[in-house]
Amino acid sequence: MTKIALIIGSLSRASINRTVAQHLAAQAPEGVVVEEVQIGDLPLYTQDLDSESIPAYERVRAQLQAADAVLIVSPEHNRSMPAAVKNLLDIASRPAGKSLWGGKKTAVITASPGSYGGINSGLHIRQSLQAMSADVMIAPEVFLSRAHTALADGQVNDERTAAFLNKFAAAFYGWAKAE
């Protein structure tokens, strides 16, 4: 059984990225379990908390530790990653010497109603992950521009977009399952 930790970078209930993430999760092949890592309730990281047991921190750390791979689906906020994603990256990399990212297979997708598809966010997330020694999937890349035009009724309804996402999903799940 391959376990995938799914991180949705938007905290919005009506998120484009949540719809994209749900589509990708639905493409998981037999033998792959996708579990969302809730990040909206995480207290902001500070080194002052390293010696304390914070239940929300322990929950997400346990989910990431148990996962064979991580899929991050995120919007772009002000030409970078959302604060909630950065907070999770920091929480899972601390305390010093106990980072969960080292060697962790991780892929990043961004989706945006804008014309650049959240590319800055995707590149910044990847840059942070690589600095923490995560094994970041480089290709295929997904920076989904004008994503809202491919969605309706909470689903990906554009055939071309669905095919593009399905190609990514097949590559990601195959890579995640490989030893």
Secondary structure, 3 states (H helix, E strand, C coil): CEEEEEEECCCCCCCHHHHHHHHHHHCCCCCEEEEECCCCCCCCCCHHHCCCCCHHHHHHHHHHHHCCEEEEEECCECCECCHHHHHHHHHHHCCCCCCCCCCCEEEEEEECCCCCCCHHHHHHHHHHHHHCCCEECCCCCEEECCHHHHEECCEECCHHHHHHHHHHHHHHHHHHHCC
